[in-house]
């Protein structure tokens, strides 16, 4: 598998992880009774979003590098 394809797979995995964290937070908020903090759920979403951004940037860098080789 070439490097760009590997990057796309990584992006897809990070996207899926963010989706799971958002769904978990949504479920937590739907059942929120005031006793549990939502802070950890929010931080998990922020972390997943940051990891997705990183994967997207690395994908763009790889794509630009491959364009320069052609």
C-alpha positions as CSV (number, residue, x, y, z in Angstrom):
1,X,0.0,0.0,0.0
2,X,1.4,3.4,-0.9
3,X,1.9,6.0,1.7
4,X,-1.0,8.2,0.6
5,X,-3.4,5.2,0.9
6,X,-2.1,4.5,4.4
7,X,-2.8,8.1,5.3
8,X,-6.4,7.8,4.0
9,X,-6.9,4.7,6.1
10,X,-5.6,6.5,9.2
11,X,-7.9,9.4,8.5
12,X,-10.9,7.1,8.2
13,X,-10.0,5.5,11.6
14,X,-9.6,8.9,13.3
15,X,-13.0,10.0,11.8
16,X,-14.7,6.9,13.1
17,X,-13.1,7.4,16.6
18,X,-14.4,11.0,16.7
19,X,-17.8,9.8,15.7
20,X,-17.8,7.2,18.6
21,X,-16.7,9.8,21.1
22,X,-19.5,12.2,19.9
23,X,-22.1,9.5,20.2
24,X,-20.9,8.6,23.7
25,X,-21.1,12.2,24.7
26,X,-24.6,12.5,23.2
27,X,-25.7,9.5,25.1
28,X,-24.2,10.8,28.3
29,X,-25.9,14.2,27.8
30,X,-29.2,12.5,27.1
31,X,-29.0,10.7,30.4
32,X,-27.4,13.5,32.3
33,X,-28.7,13.9,35.8
34,X,-26.4,16.6,37.1
35,X,-24.3,14.3,39.2
36,X,-21.8,13.3,36.5
37,X,-19.3,15.7,34.9
38,X,-19.4,16.0,31.2
39,X,-15.8,17.4,31.2
40,X,-14.2,14.0,30.4
41,X,-16.5,13.4,27.5
42,X,-15.8,16.9,26.1
43,X,-12.1,16.3,26.5
44,X,-12.3,12.9,24.7
45,X,-14.1,14.6,21.8
46,X,-11.5,17.4,21.6
47,X,-8.7,14.9,21.7
48,X,-10.3,12.8,18.9
49,X,-10.9,15.9,16.8
50,X,-7.2,16.9,17.3
51,X,-6.1,13.5,16.2
52,X,-8.3,13.7,13.1
53,X,-6.8,17.1,12.2
54,X,-3.3,15.7,12.6
55,X,-4.1,12.8,10.3
56,X,-5.6,15.2,7.8
57,X,-2.5,17.4,7.8
58,X,-0.2,14.5,7.4
59,X,-2.3,13.3,4.5
60,X,-2.1,16.7,2.9
61,X,1.7,16.8,3.4
62,X,2.0,13.3,1.8
63,X,-0.3,14.3,-1.1
64,X,1.8,17.4,-1.8
65,X,5.0,15.4,-1.6
66,X,3.7,12.9,-4.1
67,X,2.5,15.6,-6.5
68,X,6.1,17.0,-6.5
69,X,7.4,13.5,-7.5
70,X,5.3,13.4,-10.7
